[in-house]
Amino acid sequence: MNTIFQYELDQIAKRWAVYPMALVIVILGVFCGNKFNMTVGEGIYLNSPYTIGFMMGMLSLSIIFFAILYANQLLFKEWDTKFDLVIFSLPFSKMTYLEGKFLFFYLKTFLSFVLLIMGFVIGQNLRSGDEIQVGLNLWHYLYPLLVFGLLNSLFVCSFLFFTAFTTQRKLLVVTGGLLLYVFYMVLLVFSNSPFMSGSMPQSLEAQQISAILDPFGLSAYFFEARSFSVSQKNESIVPLKNMLLFNRGIILFISGLLLWSSYSFFSFSRKQSNKAKKSTKIRIVNSNLSLNSIPSPELNFGSIMDFKSALSFTKLDLIYLFKSVIIVAVTLLLIFFIGMEMYTAIDKGVRLPEKYATSGLLATAISTNFHLLGLLILAYFVNDLYWRSHASNFNLIEKSIYFSKNKLKGHFISATILVCFFTMVLIIEGLIFQLSYGYFSFDWKAYLGVFIFNAFPLILFSAFLLLINDTINNRYISLGISTVSVFALASPLSNYIFSYPLFHVFSGYNGIYSDFNGYGIYLLAFSQRLIFGFGLMALLWFVNDLVKTKVFSTRKSWIVLGVVILGLANGLLFMKGFSSKNEEQSISEVVQYEKAYRKYEDIPQPIITDLTTGIHLYPSKNAYEINGSYVLRNNTNEPIHKVLINFHPDLNIESALFKSNSDKLQIEEHVTEISLNQPLQPNEEASLTFNLSYKWFAVNGHQSYNAIIKNGSFMRISNYYPRLGYQNDREIDDEEKRAEFNLGKASQLKALESPEIVKNDFINLEMTISTEKSQTALGTGDLIEQWSENSRNYFTYGAEKIPFRFALASAEYEHKSIQHKNITIHIFYSKKHFENVEHLIENVKTTLDYCIENFGSYPFKTVNFVEISAFTSGFAATAYPSTVFMTEDMIFHSNLDGDDEQDVINELAGHELSHLWWGNSQINPDYREGATMLTETLAMYTEMMIYKKMHGREKMKERLEIHRQIYDNEKGLYDNQPLYKVKPGYTHIAYSKGAIAMVKLSELIGEDKVNEALRSFLNNNKYPKKPTSLDLLGELYKVVPNDSIISEIDKLFKVI
C-alpha cells in the first residue's frame, strides 16, 4: 500500500473529531431525505428512481464544500506545519507522494458523500404519504451514487488537487471550488431542469450543449430522460447511455488530464517570489547621546488607542487581501456569476420577451443571488484572516502586546470593508448593464436595498464567524462549523431549524422590487430584524470578551445594554402581528371541517343572486374593510332547513347577520351552521349582511392574490367573501392521511360523461370602492359613478349576470382611453411604464374586431387594461368581466424592441380579452373533466389566430413551435390525458397542446369553419347552461363534410 496513503489513514483513525463529524453528516443526510420535497412532476414519487437520481445529483454539489474543506487541510499540511523540509527529504518519489495524497483526499471526500447519502436513504425511507411509493430498492440509490457521487467526487478532487499544487494558495482553491458551483448553476439554466427552466423552455441545441458541458452530469441526466413517461420515471433508472454516458466519459477524461497536469507541475519546493529583494544600505552616524535627554514615552491605553490598534490590524488585513491575486479572482467570479444572472433576468429566453434593464430588476438579481455566495466567500476569508498569523507562528508575538485584544475588532472592520467592496462592485456592474442596454433611468432606492438585504446581513454574519473562529481552537474545525453555519443559519434550511422568523437575522431577501411600491414595508421590517441581530451580536461579543479577558467593564456593559435594548425594541416591532403556522393544527382544522360538514354536499343550499358591497382600501396601512349584502334565493324544488356559511379564515368578522323570514342570527364564527326555524321555501329569498376587515404584516409575508400595498394593490377579492355550503377545496388530498383520520375518499372531479346541468348561479354585482386620494381604484364591471369625499376617492362598478368572480386594483395611475366601435378602451398604467401603451391599444382593437366579427358581440360598454404591481405573481394577466389585470413586469415594461421575434402584448391581449367570450362572463363550465378546454384552449386558439393576423402565418408557426416544445418538455412530468378530458392544473395540455390541436384543426377544416362552430357553440351554451367539451366537439362535427374528418378531429382531441 502507498506509504503516504497508509500514514494518512493511520492519522485520521486516531482523531476523535472525525467520528462526531461523520455522525453530523449522516444526520444532515437524514434531514435532507426526510424534509426535501423536490417534486419533479404530478404523479412522480419522491422515491422514484428518476427523483432519487435527480436529488442525489443535486446533493452531489455538497462534494464541492467537502472537498474545499479537506483540500485546505490535507494538501497544504506539510507547508502549514513547516514539516515540508523534513518530509520531502525522505526517499519517496513525486508519484508516491501525489498518489498517496490524492487517493486519501478522494477517499475522504467520497466517503463523506456516502455518509450523506446513507442518511438521505434513511431519512427518505422514514417518510410516508402519497408522494412515497412502497418498497426499498437499494439499486435505485447505488446507481446514482456511482454515476454522480463517484465521478463528481473524482472531478472535483482532481480539479482542486490541480489548483492547490499549481497555485499553492488556499484561497485560490476556495475560489476554484466556488467557480465550479457558479459554472454549474449557470449551465443548469440551460439544461431544462424541472425547477430552473420553469416557463422558459430552452432550445434543443442549448440543452445538448449544456448536457455536454455540465461537470456534474445533471443536464445530461435531464436530457436523457426528457422522453420518459411518468410510469417510466417511477419504475426505471435513467440508463447510462448516449448523452449521459458521453458526459460522464468527458468528465472522466478531464479528471485524468487534471491529475496528469498536477503531476507535471508539482514541485517539492514552493515557488519563490520573482520580486527582487531591495537592498538596504545602513548609514552609520556617529553621535553622542545623553541618556538623560531621551524623553519617556507617554502611555495611552484609552479608547482612541484601542480604535487605532484595531485599525492597524485592519490595515494589515487589507494589504494582505488587496495585494493578492485572490481578491481579483473572487471579484471576477462574482462579476461573472451575478452578470449571468442579470442577463438571464433581462433576456427571458425563447418564451418571454426581453425586459428593460431597470434598477429594480438588477438590484433584485444581486440580492437574490449574491447572498449565499457571499456567505460562503466570507466563511473562508474570515477563517483565513483570523488564522493567518497562526500559520507563521506570529500569533505568539501578537498575544504578547496589550492591544492584541483588538485583533477581533480589526478583523471585523476588514470583513465589513470587504463586503462593502463586493457590494459596490456588483452595484457598478448593475449600472453598467443599465447603460449597455440603453436604460438611463436610475433608481437609487432599489440599489439601497442591496446594502440592506445583502451587505448588512453579511456584515452581521462576519461578526458571528469571528466568534466561531475565536472560540474554537482549531482552524479546520472552525472552518467546517462556519460552512455548516452558512447553510444552517442563513440559507433556506434555517426555516426548518428556527421556525421563529426573528432569529433569521442572517437571511437575505428573495422578494421583488416594484416600480409602483419599491420594496414596500419589507425594507423597514428587514431593517428592524437587522437591528435586533446587531444587538444579539453585541451581547455575544461582550460575553466572549468577558470570558477571554476576565475583566468586567461597567462603561462597556452600559453601551452593550443600550444596544441590546434597542435590538429588543426593534425585534418586538418586527414581530408585531406575527401569526405562527402550525401544520398539525391546520390539518386538524380541515379534518374537523370535513367530518362535520361534508354532509352538506347533499343538502340543498341557497345561491347568491345579488351582491351589493363596499370595499374601503387603506393602502398606506396595508389594510382594507369590506361591507356587503347578499340576496340569497332557494332555487331548488324543496325547502331548505339548514344553511352552512363559510367566512375566509384570514379576514376578521366585525359583524355578520343572517336574515330569513322570522329568523335573525348574528354570526361570529368563521364556519357557522344555521338551523332555520322556518324553512326557506323554493324561490324564497334571505339575506346575509357582513362587515369584514383585513391587515397584513411583513413578518407573515403578503398573499400574492390579496396584496393590499402602498401603491399597486391587487386583490382577487371574491376569494375572500363568504361562501355557502360545503367547500371541498379544503379537503386533504393525501390518501394516507385521509385513511389515518378515517375520512374516506376525497371529493372527486366530475367525470366528463356525467349529466349536464343548468344552474342559475350568476350574480348581479354592484361594488363601491374607496381608496386614498392620490389613487384610482379599478373594479369589475362597467364604471357607474365616481366622486371624492373626505380626502378619499370613490368608484362604483356594476355588472349583471356574471360568475361569482371579481377583483380590484388601486394605484397612482396614468390614464389613456379611446373609443372603438362604441366600446371605450381604458389603459391604466404607471407613469414609468408608458412604452407599450399605444401598442397595447392597437392589439385590443384588433382582438375586439376579431372576436366580435367571429364569435359575437362584446358584453360590456368598456374594456379596462390595468397594470398591477409585481407584488402580485402567479400570472402574467388575468381577465374579469370588462377588466384585464396585467402585472408590471410582463406586459407594460417588456422591451418589445429588444426582440423582434416576440410580441407578448399581442399574445396576452388576445388571450385574456378573448376570455370575455370564453369562460369569463358568457359561458361558465362546471368543475369537471375537460372544462379548461372550453376556456384556456379556446383562448389559446384566439391568441394564435390574432397573432397570425398581425404577424403572418410563419411567425405564428414559430410561436406554436415553442408551445410544442413546452408540451414535449412537460408531458413526461404528468400522466397523459386526452385534451377533451384535461383536468385542472394540466396547463401544458390545456394551453400548449390545445393551441397545437386548434391550429391543426383550422388547417384541417379552415379557420372560417372553426369560427362558425365556435360561434354556434357560444350561442347554444350561454348561461345558465353548464357546457362540456362534448358540446364543443358536437358543434365541430356539424361543420365538417364527412366522417373521415370527424375521425381526424377525434385524433386531435381524444387521442393522447
N, C-alpha and C positions, 0 to 999 in steps of 0.2 A: 504494500500500500504506500502511496505517496507520503513522504515524511511530513511535509508541511500540512497536508490534509489530516494526517493522524494526530499531529500536535494540536491543531485547532479543535478537533473533535474531543480530545482529552481535556482541553482547557474549558470548553463550553459545558461539558458534563459536570464540571466542578463548581460552576457558578449557580448559586441558589436562585438568582433573579430570573434565570431562564424559565423555570417551571411556573412561577406565578404569571409570567408574561404569556406563556403558552396557554394557560388557563383563561387569561383575559381574551386572547384571540379566539378561543373556542366559544366563550360566552358572547363575544361580539358576533360570531357567526350564527349562534342560536338566535340572537336578537334579529339579525338580518333575515334569516329564514322564517321566523315567526311573525315579523311585522311588515316586511316589504310586500307591497301589493302592486307589482309592475304588470298589470293586466295588459295583454297584448291584443285582445280581441274578445268579442262576445262568444261565450261557449268554449273558450280555450282555458283549460285548467291551469292553476298556478304551479302544479307539479307535473304538468305535461312535459314530455321530452323537449319540445320546442322552447317552452318558457324556462325550463331549467337551464338549457344551453344558453339562452339569451341572458338570464340573470347571472349565471356563472361567468359569462363573457364580460358583463358589466363589473362584476366583483373582481375580475382579474386586473382591473385598474388599480386595486389596492396593492398589487405587486410593485408598482412604482414606488409607493411610500415605504413598503417593507425594504425594498432594495436600496433606496436612498439612505435610510437609517443604517442598514448593515454596511453599505459601501463606505460611509464616513467612518464607521467604527473599525471595520476589518482591513480595508485596503490602505489605510494611512497609519495603521497601528505602529509599525516599526519606526516611522519618522516622528510620530507624536511622542513616543516614549524615549526617543534618542537611542533606540536599540539597533538602528539600521547599520551602523558601523560594525557592530558585533555580529549580528546575524548574517550579514552579507559577506562576512569574512569566512563563513563556514563553507565546506566543499560540496555545494549543490549547484546544479545548473539553473540557468534562467528558465528553462522549460519546467523543471521540477518545481521551482518557486511559483511560477504563474499558474501551472496546472493545479497545484495544491490550493492556492488562494482562490482560484475561480471555482473549483469543484466545491469547496466549502461555502463560498459566497452563494453559489447557485443552489446548493442543497438547503442552506438555511432559509433562503428566500422562498424556494418552492415548498418546503415543509411548513413554513408559516402560512402559505396559501392553502395547503392541505388541511391544516388545523382550522382555518377559517371555513373551509368547505365542510369539514366534519361537523362543525357547529351549525352550519347552514342546513345540512341534511337533517340533523336532529331537530332544529327549530321548525323546519318546514313540515316534518312528519308529526310534530306536536299539534299542528293545526287541524281544524275541522271546518266543515261548511260546504256550501255548494261549489265553491271555487276549487276544492281539493278532490281529486279522484282517489278511489280506494286502492291500496296496494303500494308496495315499495319495490322498485326495480333499480338495483344498485348500478346497473349498466347505464341508466339514464343520467346518473351523476358522474360515473367514472369516465364516460366518453368525453363530455366537455372538459373534465379535469385534465385529460390528456391533450385534447385539441387546443384548448385555451390556456389552461394552467401551466402545463409542461413547456409548451412552445413560447408562450408570452413571458414566462419566467426566464427562459433562455435568452430571448431577445433583450429584455430589459436589463438583465445582468450583464450580458455581453456589451451592451451599449454603455452602461455606467462603468464597467470594467475598462473599456477603451477610453472613456472620458477621464477616469481617475488617473490612469497611468500615462496619458499623453499630456494632460494639463497639470496634474499634480496639485490641483486646487479643489478643496472640499466644496466651496460654494458653487463652483462651476459644475460639479457633479450634481448638486441640488438643482441648479438651473437646467442642466440637461434633462434631468428627470421630469421637471415641470414642463419642459418643452415637449416631451413625449405626450404628456397629458393634454396639453394645448393642441398639439397636432391631431391627436385622436378626436377631440371634441369638434374641431373644425371639420374633419373628414366625416364625422357622424351625421352632420347636417345634410351631406350629400349621399348618405347611404340608404335612404328610405327607411330609417329606423322608425319603429311604430310610435315612439314617443318624442322624436325630434323633428320629423318631417311634417306631421300633422296635416295642415291644409296646404302645404307647399310641396307637392309632388315633384320629384327630381326626374330629369330625363334619364332614359336607359343608359346613355353614354356616361352621364355623371355617376350613376350607380356602379357601372363597370369600373370606371377609374377609381372610385372610392374603394371598391372591393379589392382591387389590386394593391392599392397603396396603404390600406389600413393595417397598421402594425399589430393590432390586437385581434384582427380577423372578424370582428362583428359585422362589418359592412359586407364581407363575403358571405357570412352566415345568412344575413337578411336576403342577399341577392340569390343565394342558392335555394332559399325557402319561399321565394316570392310566389311560386305557383302552388304551394301546398294548400290543401283544403283544411278546414277546421278539424276534421277527423284525423287527417294525416299528422297534424301538429299535436294532437292529443295522443297519438299512438306510436309515431315513428320519430327516430332521431334524424337530424339533418345530415345526410351522408357526406363523408369526406371525399368529395369528387368535384370535378370541373373547377369552378372559380374558387371554392373553399380550399380544395387541395392545392391549387395554384398559389393562392395567397400564403398558405402555410409553408409551402415549399420555398417561396421567395423569402419569407421571414427566417426560415432555417438557413438558407444560403447567406443572407445578410448577417445573421448571428455568427456564422462561421467566419465570414470576411472580417467582422469586427474583432473576433478573437485572434485571427491571424495578424491583423494590424496592431493589436495590443502587444503581441509578441515581438513584432518588428520594431516598434517604437520604444519598448521598455528598456530602461537602463537602471542598474542598481544604484547609480549615483543620481542625486537630484540635480535638476537643471539649475545652473547658476545664472544670476542676472547678468546681462550683457553691458549693463551700465558701468562705465569706468569709475573707479573709486577716486574721489577727489583727494589729492594730497594736501595736507595741511602743514604749512610752514610755521614753526614755532619761533616767535621773535623773543629773544631774551633781552630784558631791560633791567639794568642794574638800578636798584633804588633802595633806599634805606627807609624803613617804616618804623615808626614807634608804636608799640603795642597799645600805648595809652591813647593813640589817635584814632584807633578803629572804633567806630560807633557801635553800640549794642543794638541789634535789631529789635524793632518794636513788634511784639507778638500780637496777632489778631485772630481770634477764633470765633468771631461773630458770624451772623447770618450772611453778611455780604461776602465774607471769605468762603463760607460754605457754598454759596451760589457760584463764586468764581472757580472754586475747586471742581464743582460739578461740570462747569463749562470746559474746564481743562480736560476732563475725561471725555466730554462730548467732542472736543476738538481732535483728540487722538482718534476717536471712533470715525469721525467724518473724513479725516485724512486717509485712514485705512480703507474706508468704503469708496470714496470718490476718486481715489488714485488707482483703484483696482479695476481691472477689466470686467470683473464680476458685475459691478453695478451697471456697466454698459450692456452686458449680456442680459441681465434681468430686465432692464428698461426696454431693450429691443423685444424681448419675449412678451412683455405686457403690451407694447405698442402693436405687435403683430396680432396677438390674441384678441385684444379689445377692438383693434381695427377690423378684424374679420367679423366680429360681432356687430360692429357699427354698419359694415357693408351689408351684412345679412338683414339687419333691421331696416335698411333703406331699400335694398333690392329684394323683393319678396318672392322671387322665383318665377316659374312659368305660370302660376295660377293667379297671383295677385299683382297689382300694379306697384310701380316704384313709389315710395313715399318721399315727401320733402324732407331734407336733412335739417330738421328743426332742432333747436337746443334741447327741448324736452325729450325727443326721441333718442338723441345721442347721450344725454345725461342718464336716462334710464338704462341704456345699453351698458354704460360704465357701471352704474350702481348694481345692476343685476349680475354682471359677470366678473367684476374686479374683486368683490368682497371675499369669496372663498379662496381665490388665487392669492390675494393679498395676505390673507391669514396664514397660508402655507409658507409664503415667502418670509413673512415676519417670524414664524416659528423657527426657521433656520437662521435667519440673520441675527435675531436676538440671542439665540444659543451661541452663535459664533462670536458675537461681540462680547458676551459675558465671559466665555471660557478662553478667549484669545490669550490673555495674559497667563493662564494656567499652562497653555501649550509650551510656552517658553520659560516657565517657572518664574516669571516676573511678578506673579501674584504674591510671592513671599515679600518682595520689596514693597509692593502696593499696600499690603496689610500692615506694614511697619510704620506707616505715617498716619497722622491724626485724621487727615481728610479722606482716608480710604472709605469712610462711612458714606461718602457722597458718590461713590462709584455707581451705585444703582440709579441715582438721580441723573447722573451723566448719561448712562445708557438709555434711560427713558427719554431724555431730550433728543438723543441721537435717533431713536426709533421714531419719535414724533416728526423730526425733520425729514427722515427717510419716507415716512408715509405721506407727508405733505408734498414731497418732491414727486413721488409716483402719481399722486392725485393731480398735481398741476400738469405733469406731462400728459396725462390722459385727457384732461380738460383742453389743453392746447391741441391735442390730436382731434378732439371733437370740433374745435373751432376750424381747424384745417379742413376737416371733412365738409363743414358747412360752406366754407369758401370755395372748395373744389367743386361742390355741387351747385354753386351759384345761389345759395340761400343766405342772404345777408341780414336777416332779422335775428338778432342775438337776444336770448332771454337769460339774463344772469341769475334770476331766481332758480331756474332749472339747474344751472351748474352749482349754485349754492347747495342744492340738495346732495350733490356728490360728496361734499365735505361732511354734511350732517349724517348721511346714510352710510358712508364708507370710511372716510378719514377718521372721524371721531370714534366709531366702534373699533377700528383697527388700533388707534392710539390707546384706547382703553384696554384692548386685548394685549398690547405690548406690555402694559403695566402688569397684567396678570402673568404673562410669560416670564417676566423678570423675577417675579416672586417664585415661580416654579424653579427656575434655574438657581436662585439664591437659596432655596430651601433644600433641594436635593443635591447631594454631594457627589454627583456623577454626571458627567457631560452627556453621555449617550442615553442614560435612563431619563434624564430631564428632557432630552430632545424627543424621546419616544412619548413621554407623557404630554409634552407640548403638542405633538402631532395628533395624539388621541384627543386632546382638549379642543383642537380645531373642529373636529367632527362632532364631539360630544356636546360642546357648549356653544358653538357658533354656526353650525350647519343646520339644515332642516331636521337632522336627527335629534337636535336638542328639544324639539317639540315632544318627543317620546319620553325624554328624561325629565324635563321640567314642564309640567302642564300649566304652571302659573306663569303668565306672559311677562310679569315684571322682571323675572330672572333671566330673560333672553337679552341681556344687556349687550352682548357681543354680536347679536344678529344683525343682518343687513336688511335692506328694503327691496322687495321684489315686486312692488306695486308699479303704478304708472304715473305719468305726468300728463296733465291735461292742459291744453291751451285755454280752456274755459276756467278751470279750477285749480291749476297748479298741482301741488301735492295734497291740497286740501288740509284737513285737520291732522293728517298723519305726520306732517312736519313738526308741529307743536308736540304731539304725543310722543313722537320718537325722541325729541329733544328732552322731554321730561324723563323718559326712561334712561337716557344717557346720563343726565344729571344724577339720577339715582345710582347708576353704575359707577360714576366717579366718586360718589360718597362711599359706596361699598369698597372700592379700591383704596380710597384714602384710609378707611378703617383697617383693611388688611395690611397695608403698608405700615401703618402705625404699630399694629401688633407685631409684625415681622421685625421692625426696628427695635421694639421693646424687648423682644426675645433675644435678638442678636447683641444689643448693647447693654442690656440690663439697666438702662438709665431712663427714668421717667421724667419727661419734660412737661411741666404744667402749661407753659405757653403753647407748645405744640399740641398738647391734648385739647386745649380750648379751640384751637384752629380746626383740628380734625372733628371735634364735636360739632362745630358750626357747619362744616361741610356735610357731615352725616345727617344733621337735622334738615339741611337744605335738600339733600338727596331723598330723605324720607318724605318730606312735604311734596316733592315732585312725583315721587312714587305713588303717593296717595291720589294725586291729581290724575296721573296716568291710569290708575285702576278704577277711577270713577265710572260707575255704570257697568262694571265687569259682570258678565254672565257666563258662569262655567258650563262647559259642555260635558255632560255625563252620559256616555253611550249606553250604559246599562239602564239608567233611568229613562232615557229616550225609548229604548226597546220596551221597557216595562209599560210605558205610557201607551205605545201603539198597540201592544198586546191587549191591554185592558180595553182600549177603544174598540178593537176588532171583536173581542169577546162580548162586549156589552152591546154593541150597536150594529153588528153585521146583519142582524135580523131585518134591519131597515132596507136592505136590498130588495126585499119582497113586500115591504109596506108602502103603499102609495103616499106620495108627498106632494104638497102644493108646489107650483112653479112660480117663478118671479116673472111678472108681466111688465111692470113699470118700475123704474128706479129714478128717484129724484135725489140728487146728492150735492153736497158742498164739500169741497176739499180745500183746506186752508194751509198753504205752504209757508214754512219758515226756513228758507234755505240757509240763512246765516246761523241758525241754531241746529241744523241737520234734523229738523222735526217737521211733522205735519199733523193735522187733525182732520177727521172725517166725520161729517154728519150725513145720515142717509135715511131714506124711507123706501121700503119695498111695498109694492102691491102684490099680494100673493093670491093665487087662484087655484082652486081644485079643478083641474082639467080632466080628472078621471071620472069613471062612471059609478064610483062608490064613495061613501063618506070617509073622511079622514079623521081618525081618533087620536093619533099621535104625530107629533112633528119633532124632528131632530134638527137642531140648529148648531152649526159649527162656526166659531169665530177663529180667525188666524191666531196662533199662539204668540206671534211676535208683536201683536198690537194689544194695547191696553183697552179694556172696555170701561169707558167712563160712564155710560148708561146705555141700556137697551130695553125696549118694551115691545112685547108681542101682544097684538090685539086680534081677537076672533070672536065675533058675536059678543057674548057677555064675558068672555074670558079676557083677562088682562094679567100679564105676568112680567115682572121685572127680571131681567136676565143678568147674572153676574159671572157665571162660569163660561169658559171658552167652548165647552161642549154641553149643551143643555137639551134634555129630553122633555118635551111638553106633552102632557096628557090633557086633552080638551074635555071640559065638562060638557060642552055642546059641540058635537062633531061638525066638521066643516063639510057641508054638503056639496055635491057636484055643482060646479060653476059659481059657488060662493067665494067671496073674497075675504082675506085677512090682511093684516099689515104688520110690518116689523120696522121700527124706528131705532136708530142707534147712533151713538157718538163714540168714536174711537180715536186713539192717539198713538203716535209712534215717534221714537227718537233713537238714533244710533250713536254709539261711542267708538272712538278709534281703537280702543283696546279689544273690542269684539270684531272689528272689521265691518265694512259695509256689505250689503247684499247687492249684487250686480243689477238685479231687476227691481230693486227698491231703493235706488240711490238718490236720496234727498241730500244734495250737497249745495255749497255756497253758490255755484254757478254751473249750469249744465245738467240739472236734475232730470232723471227719467225714472218713472215707476210704471210697471205693469200692474196698475193699481187694482184692477179687478181681481187679481190673485189674492188680495188681502181683504176682500169684502166677505161678509157672512155667506155661507153655503148651506143648503138644505139637504137633508138625507145623509146616507152613509157615503163616506169619501174613501173609495177603495185605493186611492193613491197613497194612503197612509200605511198600507199593509207591508209586512215584512216579506221580502222575496225569497230569502234563504230558506230552502226546504228543510234543512236540519234544524234550524231554529224554530221553524213552524211546527215541526214534529216535537221538539222539546217542550213547546208551550201548548201542544195539543190544539193547534189552530186549523188543522185540515188543509185542504188545497186553497191556494190563493185565488182571488178573482181572476178569471181567465179572459183574455182578449176574445171578443165575439168573433165567431167564425164568419167568413165571407158569405157562406150559404145560409146563414141564419135569416129568418124572415125579416123583410124590410119593415121599417116603421115610419109613421108620420107623427111628429111631435112638435107641439106649439111651445117651443122653449126660447124663442127670440124675445128680446125686451125692447121697450121704448125707453131711451136714455135721455135724461137732462142733467148735465153736470156743470156746476158753477165752481170755477177755480179762482182762488185769490192768492196772490203772491206779492212779493216785495216790490216796492215802487219802481225800481230800475229794470224789472224783468217782465217778460212776456210769457204767459202760460198757454200752452197748446194742448188741447184735449182731443177727444174722439167725437167725430160728427162735424156738422157744419156750425160755424160761429153764429150765434143768435144775437148776442149783445155783449158789449164791453164798456166798462166805466172805471173811474178811480174814486177812491173814498178812504179817508183816514190814512193817507200815505201808502195805500195798497192798490194794486190793480186787480180788477175782477173781469172774468171772462165766462160766458155761458155758452155751452155747446150742446147740441141736440142731435139725436139720430133715432129713426124709427125702424123697428123690426131688424135688429142686429143680434148676433150671438152675444152671450154674456162675456164680453171680452173687450176691455177698454184700457187705455193707457194715457199718460200725460207727460209733458215735459215743461221745464221752466228754466229760462236763462236770459242773459242780456243779448238780444238778437239784433242783427241787421235783417232787413226785410225787403224782398223784391217780389213783385207779383205782376202777372199779365192775364189777359182774358183770352181764352181759346175755345171757340165753339160753345159759348155760353157757360163755360166752366172756368172758374177763377183758379189759377195756379199760383200758390204761395210758396216761397222758399224762405226759410228762417235759418240763419247761419251766423257763426261767429265772425266778427269783423276781421279776424286774422285769416279767415278761410274763404276768401272771395273768388279764388282762382277758377273753380269749376262750376260756378253758379249758372252761367249762360249755357254751358254745355248740358247741364242737368235739365234746364228748361226745355231745350230742344229735344232731348230724349223723352221727357214727359209728354211733350206734344206728339211726338212720333208714336209713343206707346198708346196714348189715348186714341189717336186716329186709327191705329191698327185694331185695337180691342173693340172700339165702338163699331167699326166697319164689319168686323168678322164675328163678334160674339154678342153684341147688343149694347144698349145704352148704358152710360155711366150712371150709377145710382145716387150720386150726390151733386151738390152745387159747386163744391170746392174740392181741391186736392192740395194737401199741405205736405211738403217735404221738410222735415225738421231735423236739424243737426243736434246730436246729444253728445255728452262728454264721453271720454274713454273710460270713465269710472264704471260705465256700463259695458259689459263684454258678453260674449257668447253668441253674438250675431253681428253681421255687417249691416243689415237693415231688417226692419220688421214692419209689417203692414197692419193697420187697423182701419176701420171704416173712415174714409176720407183723409186719413193721415198716414204717412210713412215716416218712421223714425230711422235715422241713419247715424251711425257712430262717426265721430270726427276723424278717426284715424283710418277710415276705409274709403269714404266717398269724397267728402268735401276737401280733404287735404291729401289726395293722391296726386302724384305728379304724372299726369297723362302724357306730357311732352317727353318724359323720360323713356317711354317705351311705346312706340307706335303700334306694337302688336296687340296691346291690351286696352280695352275700353270698359273698365269695371263699372263706370256710371251707366253705360248702355245696358250692361248685363243686369245690374241690380235695380235700376229704374224700371226696366222692362219686367223683370221678375216680380218685384214687390208690388208694383202698380197693378199687374195682372191679377194679383190676389183679390182685388176688389171685384173680380168676376169669379175667381177660383178659390173659394173657401174662406172668404172673409165676411162677406155680407149678403151674398146671393145664394150660395149653396153651403151646407154645413153637414158633412158626413158624420155619422155617429162613430163611436170608438170601436172599430173592427178591422179585420184584415183588409188591406188594400185601400184604406181611407186616404193615406198620403199620396196615393197615385192620383186621386182626384184634386189634390191641392198642389203639392210640390211638383209632381211630374208635369201637370198641365201648365204650371207657371214656368217650368224649365222649357217647355215647348214654345211658349210665347216668347220667352227670352231669346231663344235661338232664332226664331223667325224674324224678330225685330233686329237682331244682330246682323242677320243676312240682309235685311232691307237696307241697313245703314252702311255696312262694310263689305257686302258681297258674299257670295256663296263660299269662296275659297277661305276667306277669313273665318267665316262661321265654322267651316270644317276643321280649321286649326283649333278653335276653341273646343269643338266637340272631341277632338283627339285628346285634349287634356282631361276631359271627363272620362274618356275611355281608360286613360292611364290611372286616374283616381279609382275607378271601379276595379281595374286589374290589381292595383296595389292593396285594396281593402277587402276584396272578396274572400281572401284566404284568412281573414281575421274574424269572419262571421259565418254562420250557417247560411247556405244558399237558399234563396226563396224566389219564386216567380214574381214578376213585377206586379201582377194584378192581385197578389196576396201579400204584398210587402207589409211588414209590421212597423209600428212606430219605432224610430231610432235607427233604422237601417238607411241612413241618408245616402250611402253610396249607391243603393238600388233606386230609391225614390227620386234622387236628383240626377246622378250621373248616368246610371243605366236607363233611367226614364228618359233623359234627354236623347240618348243614343237611339232608343226604341222609337220615340216620337219623330225624330228626324228621318229615320229609316222608313217609318210609316208615311211621312209626307212625300218621300221619294217613290214609295211603292204605289200610292193611290193619288198623289198630288196634294199640294198644300190646300187648295180650294176645297177638296173633298173632306179633308181633315177638319177644316174650319166649319164646314157645313154640318158635320157630325157634332162638333163641339157646341155650336150654336143651338142645335136641336136638343142636345143633352142639357144645356143650361135652361132652356125654356121648359123642358119637361120635368126638371128635378129641383126647381127652386123651393125655398122654404114654403111650407113646413115639411116637405118630404126629406128623408134622410137617404140620399142616393148611395149606391155602392159601385165598385169598379165594374161589376157585371152590367150595370145600366150604361156605362160608358162604352163598353165593348159592344153592347147591343146597338147603340147608335152608330158605331163604326161599321158594324156588319151591314147596316141598312144602306150605306152609301157605296158599297163595293159591288162590282158586277157579277162575281161568281164565287163558288165555294173554294176554288184554289187560292184566291186572295185571302179569303177568311182563314184558310189554313196558315197562310203566311203571317197574318195578324196574330193568330194564336201562338205562333212560334216566338213572336216578339214579346208578347205579354204573359204567356202561360208556361213557356219552357224556361227552365233555369239555365 
